[in-house]
């Protein structure tokens, strides 16, 4: 993933076991928000199925964009809820979601760089 506005860039590596994410890691650099989000994303989706990871992506995206998450999803987000304040700073939403969009594209089998633009 690449954010041309600030230069953040991350590569997400997935090790799938059937439909489950056996292992996940990332490499790259970015601001504190994008790096923290990428790190917490890897911890949150490891061991989950693709469907569970996609649902978590959707809930996280709603959280940081200020949309109302589904009932009970705040509890499912766990520690990721610390990013709720990002919604008050729209320019930082792309920072928080860059690695997540990269994961989302990877789970859909897309190749190449994902851009926030």
TIDODREN-834768 format. One record per atom (N, C-alpha, C, CB): residue number from 1; residue in three letters; chain; atom name; x, y, z. Coordinates in steps of 0.1 Angstrom, whole numbers, plus 2048, in hexadecimal, padded with zeros to 3 digits. Glycine has a CB too. Layout:
<rs>
R  resi  resn  chain  name   c1   c2   c3
R   NUM   Ala      A    CA    X    Y    Z
...
</rs>
This chain:
<rs>
R  resi  resn  chain  name   c1   c2   c3
R     1   Unk      A     N  808  7F4  800
R     1   Unk      A    CA  800  800  800
R     1   Unk      A     C  809  80C  800
R     1   Unk      A    CB  7F7  800  80C
R     2   Unk      A     N  804  817  7FA
R     2   Unk      A    CA  80B  823  7F9
R     2   Unk      A     C  802  82F  7FB
R     2   Unk      A    CB  813  824  7EC
R     3   Unk      A     N  806  839  803
R     3   Unk      A    CA  7FF  845  804
R     3   Unk      A     C  807  850  7FE
R     3   Unk      A    CB  7FC  848  813
R     4   Unk      A     N  804  855  7F2
R     4   Unk      A    CA  80C  85F  7EB
R     4   Unk      A     C  80D  86D  7F2
R     4   Unk      A    CB  808  860  7DD
R     5   Unk      A     N  803  86F  7FA
R     5   Unk      A    CA  802  87C  801
R     5   Unk      A     C  80D  87E  80C
R     5   Unk      A    CB  7F5  87E  808
R     6   Unk      A     N  811  873  812
R     6   Unk      A    CA  81A  874  81D
R     6   Unk      A     C  826  86A  81B
R     6   Unk      A    CB  814  871  82A
R     7   Unk      A     N  825  861  812
R     7   Unk      A    CA  830  858  80F
R     7   Unk      A     C  830  84B  817
R     7   Unk      A    CB  83D  85F  812
R     8   Unk      A     N  826  849  81F
R     8   Unk      A    CA  825  83C  827
R     8   Unk      A     C  824  831  81D
R     8   Unk      A    CB  819  83C  830
R     9   Unk      A     N  82B  826  81F
R     9   Unk      A    CA  82A  81A  817
R     9   Unk      A     C  82C  80E  81F
R     9   Unk      A    CB  835  81B  80B
R    10   Unk      A     N  824  804  81C
R    10   Unk      A    CA  824  7F7  823
R    10   Unk      A     C  822  7EC  81A
R    10   Unk      A    CB  81A  7F7  82F
R    11   Unk      A     N  829  7E1  81C
R    11   Unk      A    CA  826  7D4  815
R    11   Unk      A     C  821  7CB  820
R    11   Unk      A    CB  833  7CF  80E
R    12   Unk      A     N  816  7C4  81D
R    12   Unk      A    CA  810  7BA  827
R    12   Unk      A     C  813  7AC  821
R    12   Unk      A    CB  801  7BD  828
R    13   Unk      A     N  818  7A4  82A
R    13   Unk      A    CA  81B  796  826
R    13   Unk      A     C  811  78D  82E
R    13   Unk      A    CB  829  792  82A
R    14   Unk      A     N  80A  784  826
R    14   Unk      A    CA  801  77B  82C
R    14   Unk      A     C  805  76C  82A
R    14   Unk      A    CB  7F3  77D  826
R    15   Unk      A     N  803  764  834
R    15   Unk      A    CA  805  756  833
R    15   Unk      A     C  7F7  750  836
R    15   Unk      A    CB  811  750  83D
R    16   Unk      A     N  7F1  74B  82C
R    16   Unk      A    CA  7E3  745  82E
R    16   Unk      A     C  7E4  736  82F
R    16   Unk      A    CB  7DA  749  822
R    17   Unk      A     N  7DB  731  838
R    17   Unk      A    CA  7D9  723  839
R    17   Unk      A     C  7CB  720  836
R    17   Unk      A    CB  7DD  71E  848
R    18   Unk      A     N  7C8  71D  829
R    18   Unk      A    CA  7BA  71C  825
R    18   Unk      A     C  7B4  72A  825
R    18   Unk      A    CB  7B2  712  82D
R    19   Unk      A     N  7AA  72B  82D
R    19   Unk      A    CA  7A3  738  82E
R    19   Unk      A     C  7A7  740  83A
R    19   Unk      A    CB  794  736  82E
R    20   Unk      A     N  7B1  73B  841
R    20   Unk      A    CA  7B5  742  84E
R    20   Unk      A     C  7C3  749  84C
R    20   Unk      A    CB  7B6  738  859
R    21   Unk      A     N  7C4  754  853
R    21   Unk      A    CA  7D1  75C  852
R    21   Unk      A     C  7DA  755  85D
R    21   Unk      A    CB  7CF  76B  855
R    22   Unk      A     N  7E3  74D  858
R    22   Unk      A    CA  7EC  746  861
R    22   Unk      A     C  7F6  750  867
R    22   Unk      A    CB  7F4  73B  85A
R    23   Unk      A     N  7FC  759  85F
R    23   Unk      A    CA  805  763  863
R    23   Unk      A     C  804  76F  85A
R    23   Unk      A    CB  814  75D  863
R    24   Unk      A     N  808  77B  85F
R    24   Unk      A    CA  807  787  858
R    24   Unk      A     C  812  790  85E
R    24   Unk      A    CB  7F9  78E  859
R    25   Unk      A     N  818  798  855
R    25   Unk      A    CA  822  7A1  859
R    25   Unk      A     C  822  7AD  84F
R    25   Unk      A    CB  830  79B  85A
R    26   Unk      A     N  829  7B7  852
R    26   Unk      A    CA  82A  7C3  849
R    26   Unk      A     C  838  7C8  849
R    26   Unk      A    CB  820  7CE  84C
R    27   Unk      A     N  83B  7CF  83E
R    27   Unk      A    CA  848  7D6  83D
R    27   Unk      A     C  846  7E3  837
R    27   Unk      A    CB  853  7CD  836
R    28   Unk      A     N  84D  7ED  83B
R    28   Unk      A    CA  84B  7FA  835
R    28   Unk      A     C  84D  805  840
R    28   Unk      A    CB  83D  7FC  82F
R    29   Unk      A     N  849  811  83C
R    29   Unk      A    CA  84B  81C  845
R    29   Unk      A     C  840  826  843
R    29   Unk      A    CB  859  823  843
R    30   Unk      A     N  83E  82E  84E
R    30   Unk      A    CA  833  838  84E
R    30   Unk      A     C  832  83F  85B
R    30   Unk      A    CB  825  831  84B
R    31   Unk      A     N  829  847  85C
R    31   Unk      A    CA  827  84F  869
R    31   Unk      A     C  823  846  874
R    31   Unk      A    CB  81C  85A  867
R    32   Unk      A     N  822  84B  880
R    32   Unk      A    CA  81F  843  88C
R    32   Unk      A     C  811  83D  88B
R    32   Unk      A    CB  81F  84C  898
R    33   Unk      A     N  808  844  885
R    33   Unk      A    CA  7FA  83E  884
R    33   Unk      A     C  7FA  833  87B
R    33   Unk      A    CB  7F0  849  880
R    34   Unk      A     N  800  834  86F
R    34   Unk      A    CA  7FF  829  865
R    34   Unk      A     C  807  81D  86A
R    34   Unk      A    CB  805  82E  858
R    35   Unk      A     N  812  81F  870
R    35   Unk      A    CA  81B  814  875
R    35   Unk      A     C  814  80D  881
R    35   Unk      A    CB  828  819  87A
R    36   Unk      A     N  80E  815  88A
R    36   Unk      A    CA  806  80E  895
R    36   Unk      A     C  7FA  807  890
R    36   Unk      A    CB  802  819  89F
R    37   Unk      A     N  7F3  80C  886
R    37   Unk      A    CA  7E8  806  881
R    37   Unk      A     C  7EC  7F9  87A
R    37   Unk      A    CB  7E0  80F  877
R    38   Unk      A     N  7F6  7F9  872
R    38   Unk      A    CA  7FB  7ED  86B
R    38   Unk      A     C  7FF  7E2  875
R    38   Unk      A    CB  807  7F0  862
R    39   Unk      A     N  806  7E6  880
R    39   Unk      A    CA  80B  7DD  88A
R    39   Unk      A     C  7FF  7D6  891
R    39   Unk      A    CB  814  7E4  894
R    40   Unk      A     N  7F5  7DF  895
R    40   Unk      A    CA  7E9  7D9  89C
R    40   Unk      A     C  7E1  7D1  893
R    40   Unk      A    CB  7E1  7E5  8A2
R    41   Unk      A     N  7E0  7D5  886
R    41   Unk      A    CA  7D9  7CD  87C
R    41   Unk      A     C  7DE  7BF  87C
R    41   Unk      A    CB  7D9  7D3  86E
R    42   Unk      A     N  7EC  7BD  87B
R    42   Unk      A    CA  7F1  7B0  87A
R    42   Unk      A     C  7EE  7A7  886
R    42   Unk      A    CB  801  7B0  878
R    43   Unk      A     N  7EE  7AE  892
R    43   Unk      A    CA  7EA  7A6  89E
R    43   Unk      A     C  7DB  7A2  89E
R    43   Unk      A    CB  7EE  7AF  8AA
R    44   Unk      A     N  7D3  7AB  899
R    44   Unk      A    CA  7C5  7A9  899
R    44   Unk      A     C  7C0  79F  890
R    44   Unk      A    CB  7BE  7B6  897
R    45   Unk      A     N  7C6  79D  884
R    45   Unk      A    CA  7C0  794  87A
R    45   Unk      A     C  7C7  787  87A
R    45   Unk      A    CB  7C1  79A  86C
R    46   Unk      A     N  7D3  785  880
R    46   Unk      A    CA  7DA  779  880
R    46   Unk      A     C  7D1  76E  887
R    46   Unk      A    CB  7E7  77A  888
R    47   Unk      A     N  7CF  763  880
R    47   Unk      A    CA  7C7  758  884
R    47   Unk      A     C  7B8  759  880
R    47   Unk      A    CB  7C7  757  893
R    48   Unk      A     N  7B4  764  87A
R    48   Unk      A    CA  7A6  766  876
R    48   Unk      A     C  7A5  761  868
R    48   Unk      A    CB  7A2  775  877
R    49   Unk      A     N  798  75E  864
R    49   Unk      A    CA  795  75A  857
R    49   Unk      A     C  795  767  84E
R    49   Unk      A    CB  787  752  856
R    50   Unk      A     N  795  765  841
R    50   Unk      A    CA  794  770  838
R    50   Unk      A     C  787  778  83B
R    50   Unk      A    CB  793  76B  829
R    51   Unk      A     N  77C  771  83D
R    51   Unk      A    CA  76F  778  840
R    51   Unk      A     C  770  780  84C
R    51   Unk      A    CB  764  76E  841
R    52   Unk      A     N  776  77B  857
R    52   Unk      A    CA  777  782  863
R    52   Unk      A     C  780  78E  862
R    52   Unk      A    CB  77D  779  86E
R    53   Unk      A     N  78B  78D  85A
R    53   Unk      A    CA  794  798  858
R    53   Unk      A     C  78E  7A3  850
R    53   Unk      A    CB  7A1  793  850
R    54   Unk      A     N  786  79F  846
R    54   Unk      A    CA  77E  7A9  83E
R    54   Unk      A     C  774  7B0  847
R    54   Unk      A    CB  777  7A2  832
R    55   Unk      A     N  76E  7A9  850
R    55   Unk      A    CA  764  7B0  859
R    55   Unk      A     C  76B  7B9  862
R    55   Unk      A    CB  75C  7A5  861
R    56   Unk      A     N  777  7B5  867
R    56   Unk      A    CA  77F  7BE  86F
R    56   Unk      A     C  783  7CB  868
R    56   Unk      A    CB  78B  7B7  875
R    57   Unk      A     N  787  7C9  85B
R    57   Unk      A    CA  78B  7D4  852
R    57   Unk      A     C  77F  7DE  851
R    57   Unk      A    CB  78F  7CF  844
R    58   Unk      A     N  773  7D9  84F
R    58   Unk      A    CA  768  7E1  84D
R    58   Unk      A     C  764  7E9  85A
R    58   Unk      A    CB  75C  7D8  849
R    59   Unk      A     N  765  7E2  865
R    59   Unk      A    CA  762  7E8  872
R    59   Unk      A     C  76D  7F3  875
R    59   Unk      A    CB  762  7DE  87E
R    60   Unk      A     N  779  7F0  873
R    60   Unk      A    CA  784  7F9  875
R    60   Unk      A     C  782  806  86C
R    60   Unk      A    CB  792  7F3  873
R    61   Unk      A     N  77F  803  860
R    61   Unk      A    CA  77D  80F  856
R    61   Unk      A     C  772  817  85B
R    61   Unk      A    CB  77B  809  848
R    62   Unk      A     N  767  811  85F
R    62   Unk      A    CA  75C  819  864
R    62   Unk      A     C  760  821  871
R    62   Unk      A    CB  750  810  868
R    63   Unk      A     N  768  81B  879
R    63   Unk      A    CA  76C  822  886
R    63   Unk      A     C  774  82E  882
R    63   Unk      A    CB  775  818  88E
R    64   Unk      A     N  77E  82D  87A
R    64   Unk      A    CA  787  839  877
R    64   Unk      A     C  781  843  86E
R    64   Unk      A    CB  794  834  871
R    65   Unk      A     N  776  83F  867
R    65   Unk      A    CA  76F  849  85E
R    65   Unk      A     C  763  850  865
R    65   Unk      A    CB  76B  843  851
R    66   Unk      A     N  761  84C  871
R    66   Unk      A    CA  756  852  879
R    66   Unk      A     C  748  84D  876
R    66   Unk      A    CB  756  860  877
R    67   Unk      A     N  748  841  86F
R    67   Unk      A    CA  73B  83B  86D
R    67   Unk      A     C  737  832  879
R    67   Unk      A    CB  73B  832  860
R    68   Unk      A     N  72A  830  87A
R    68   Unk      A    CA  725  828  885
R    68   Unk      A     C  728  819  883
R    68   Unk      A    CB  716  82A  888
R    69   Unk      A     N  731  813  88B
R    69   Unk      A    CA  733  805  889
R    69   Unk      A     C  727  7FD  88E
R    69   Unk      A    CB  740  801  891
R    70   Unk      A     N  727  7F1  889
R    70   Unk      A    CA  71C  7E8  88D
R    70   Unk      A     C  71C  7E5  89C
R    70   Unk      A    CB  71C  7DB  886
R    71   Unk      A     N  710  7E2  8A2
R    71   Unk      A    CA  70F  7DF  8B0
R    71   Unk      A     C  719  7D4  8B4
R    71   Unk      A    CB  701  7DB  8B4
R    72   Unk      A     N  721  7D6  8BE
R    72   Unk      A    CA  72A  7CC  8C3
R    72   Unk      A     C  737  7CC  8BC
R    72   Unk      A    CB  724  7BE  8C1
R    73   Unk      A     N  739  7D3  8B1
R    73   Unk      A    CA  745  7D3  8AA
R    73   Unk      A     C  750  7DA  8B1
R    73   Unk      A    CB  744  7D9  89C
R    74   Unk      A     N  74D  7E4  8BA
R    74   Unk      A    CA  757  7EB  8C2
R    74   Unk      A     C  75E  7E1  8CB
R    74   Unk      A    CB  750  7F6  8CB
R    75   Unk      A     N  757  7D7  8D0
R    75   Unk      A    CA  75E  7CD  8D8
R    75   Unk      A     C  766  7C4  8D0
R    75   Unk      A    CB  753  7C5  8E0
R    76   Unk      A     N  762  7C1  8C4
R    76   Unk      A    CA  76A  7B9  8BB
R    76   Unk      A     C  777  7C0  8B7
R    76   Unk      A    CB  762  7B5  8AE
R    77   Unk      A     N  777  7CD  8B6
R    77   Unk      A    CA  782  7D5  8B2
R    77   Unk      A     C  78D  7D4  8BD
R    77   Unk      A    CB  77F  7E3  8AF
R    78   Unk      A     N  789  7D2  8C9
R    78   Unk      A    CA  793  7D1  8D4
R    78   Unk      A     C  79C  7DD  8D5
R    78   Unk      A    CB  79B  7C5  8D3
R    79   Unk      A     N  7A9  7DB  8D5
R    79   Unk      A    CA  7B3  7E6  8D6
R    79   Unk      A     C  7B3  7EF  8CA
R    79   Unk      A    CB  7C1  7E0  8D8
R    80   Unk      A     N  7AD  7EB  8BF
R    80   Unk      A    CA  7AD  7F3  8B3
R    80   Unk      A     C  7A4  800  8B5
R    80   Unk      A    CB  7A8  7EB  8A7
R    81   Unk      A     N  79B  7FF  8BF
R    81   Unk      A    CA  793  80A  8C2
R    81   Unk      A     C  79A  817  8C6
R    81   Unk      A    CB  789  807  8CE
R    82   Unk      A     N  7A7  816  8C9
R    82   Unk      A    CA  7AF  822  8CC
R    82   Unk      A     C  7B0  82B  8C0
R    82   Unk      A    CB  7BD  81D  8D1
R    83   Unk      A     N  7AD  826  8B4
R    83   Unk      A    CA  7AE  82E  8A8
R    83   Unk      A     C  7A1  836  8A6
R    83   Unk      A    CB  7B1  825  89C
R    84   Unk      A     N  798  836  8AF
R    84   Unk      A    CA  78B  83D  8AD
R    84   Unk      A     C  78D  84C  8AB
R    84   Unk      A    CB  782  83A  8B8
R    85   Unk      A     N  797  851  8B2
R    85   Unk      A    CA  79A  860  8B1
R    85   Unk      A     C  79E  864  8A3
R    85   Unk      A    CB  7A4  863  8BB
R    86   Unk      A     N  7A3  85B  89B
R    86   Unk      A    CA  7A8  85E  88D
R    86   Unk      A     C  79C  864  885
R    86   Unk      A    CB  7AD  852  886
R    87   Unk      A     N  790  861  888
R    87   Unk      A    CA  785  866  880
R    87   Unk      A     C  784  875  881
R    87   Unk      A    CB  778  85F  885
R    88   Unk      A     N  789  87B  88C
R    88   Unk      A    CA  789  889  88E
R    88   Unk      A     C  794  891  885
R    88   Unk      A    CB  78B  88D  89C
R    89   Unk      A     N  79C  889  87F
R    89   Unk      A    CA  7A7  88E  876
R    89   Unk      A     C  7A7  887  869
R    89   Unk      A    CB  7B5  88D  87D
R    90   Unk      A     N  79E  88C  860
R    90   Unk      A    CA  79C  885  853
R    90   Unk      A     C  7A9  882  84B
R    90   Unk      A    CB  792  88D  84B
R    91   Unk      A     N  7B2  88B  84C
R    91   Unk      A    CA  7BF  889  844
R    91   Unk      A     C  7C6  87D  849
R    91   Unk      A    CB  7C7  895  845
R    92   Unk      A     N  7C4  879  856
R    92   Unk      A    CA  7CB  86D  85C
R    92   Unk      A     C  7C4  860  85A
R    92   Unk      A    CB  7CD  870  86B
R    93   Unk      A     N  7B8  860  854
R    93   Unk      A    CA  7B0  854  852
R    93   Unk      A     C  7B8  84B  848
R    93   Unk      A    CB  7A2  857  84C
R    94   Unk      A     N  7BE  851  83E
R    94   Unk      A    CA  7C6  84A  834
R    94   Unk      A     C  7D2  843  83B
R    94   Unk      A    CB  7CB  852  829
R    95   Unk      A     N  7D8  84A  845
R    95   Unk      A    CA  7E3  844  84C
R    95   Unk      A     C  7DF  838  854
R    95   Unk      A    CB  7E9  84F  856
R    96   Unk      A     N  7D4  839  85B
R    96   Unk      A    CA  7CF  82D  863
R    96   Unk      A     C  7CA  822  85A
R    96   Unk      A    CB  7C4  832  86C
R    97   Unk      A     N  7C5  824  84E
R    97   Unk      A    CA  7BF  819  846
R    97   Unk      A     C  7C8  814  83B
R    97   Unk      A    CB  7B3  81E  840
R    98   Unk      A     N  7D4  81A  839
R    98   Unk      A    CA  7DD  815  82E
R    98   Unk      A     C  7E0  806  82E
R    98   Unk      A    CB  7EA  81D  82E
R    99   Unk      A     N  7E5  801  83A
R    99   Unk      A    CA  7E8  7F3  83B
R    99   Unk      A     C  7DC  7EA  839
R    99   Unk      A    CB  7EF  7F0  848
R   100   Unk      A     N  7D0  7EF  83F
R   100   Unk      A    CA  7C4  7E8  83E
R   100   Unk      A     C  7BF  7E7  82F
R   100   Unk      A    CB  7B9  7EF  846
R   101   Unk      A     N  7C0  7F1  828
R   101   Unk      A    CA  7BC  7F1  81A
R   101   Unk      A     C  7C6  7E7  812
R   101   Unk      A    CB  7BC  7FF  813
R   102   Unk      A     N  7D2  7E7  816
R   102   Unk      A    CA  7DC  7DE  810
R   102   Unk      A     C  7D8  7CF  813
R   102   Unk      A    CB  7EA  7E1  815
R   103   Unk      A     N  7D5  7CD  81F
R   103   Unk      A    CA  7D0  7BF  823
R   103   Unk      A     C  7C3  7BC  81C
R   103   Unk      A    CB  7CD  7BF  832
R   104   Unk      A     N  7BA  7C5  81B
R   104   Unk      A    CA  7AD  7C2  814
R   104   Unk      A     C  7B0  7BE  806
R   104   Unk      A    CB  7A4  7CF  815
R   105   Unk      A     N  7B8  7C6  7FF
R   105   Unk      A    CA  7BB  7C3  7F1
R   105   Unk      A     C  7C2  7B5  7EF
R   105   Unk      A    CB  7C5  7CE  7EB
R   106   Unk      A     N  7CB  7B2  7F9
R   106   Unk      A    CA  7D2  7A5  7F8
R   106   Unk      A     C  7C8  79A  7FA
R   106   Unk      A    CB  7DD  7A5  803
R   107   Unk      A     N  7BF  79B  804
R   107   Unk      A    CA  7B5  791  806
R   107   Unk      A     C  7AC  78F  7FA
R   107   Unk      A    CB  7AC  794  812
R   108   Unk      A     N  7AA  799  7F2
R   108   Unk      A    CA  7A2  798  7E6
R   108   Unk      A     C  7AA  793  7DA
R   108   Unk      A    CB  79C  7A6  7E2
R   109   Unk      A     N  7B7  791  7DC
R   109   Unk      A    CA  7C0  78B  7D2
R   109   Unk      A     C  7C5  796  7C8
R   109   Unk      A    CB  7B9  781  7CA
R   110   Unk      A     N  7C5  7A2  7CC
R   110   Unk      A    CA  7CA  7AD  7C3
R   110   Unk      A     C  7D9  7AE  7C4
R   110   Unk      A    CB  7C3  7BA  7C7
R   111   Unk      A     N  7DF  7B0  7B9
R   111   Unk      A    CA  7EE  7B2  7B9
R   111   Unk      A     C  7F1  7C1  7B7
R   111   Unk      A    CB  7F4  7A9  7AE
R   112   Unk      A     N  7FD  7C5  7BA
R   112   Unk      A    CA  801  7D2  7B8
R   112   Unk      A     C  7FF  7DB  7C4
R   112   Unk      A    CB  7FA  7D8  7AC
R   113   Unk      A     N  803  7E7  7C2
R   113   Unk      A    CA  802  7F1  7CD
R   113   Unk      A     C  7F4  7F7  7CF
R   113   Unk      A    CB  80D  7FC  7CB
R   114   Unk      A     N  7F0  7F7  7DB
R   114   Unk      A    CA  7E3  7FE  7DF
R   114   Unk      A     C  7E6  80C  7E3
R   114   Unk      A    CB  7DC  7F6  7EA
R   115   Unk      A     N  7DF  815  7DD
R   115   Unk      A    CA  7E1  823  7E0
R   115   Unk      A     C  7D5  829  7E8
R   115   Unk      A    CB  7E4  82C  7D3
R   116   Unk      A     N  7D8  833  7F0
R   116   Unk      A    CA  7CD  839  7F8
R   116   Unk      A     C  7C6  844  7EF
R   116   Unk      A    CB  7D3  840  805
R   117   Unk      A     N  7CB  846  7E4
R   117   Unk      A    CA  7C5  850  7DB
R   117   Unk      A     C  7BC  849  7D1
R   117   Unk      A    CB  7CF  858  7D3
</rs>
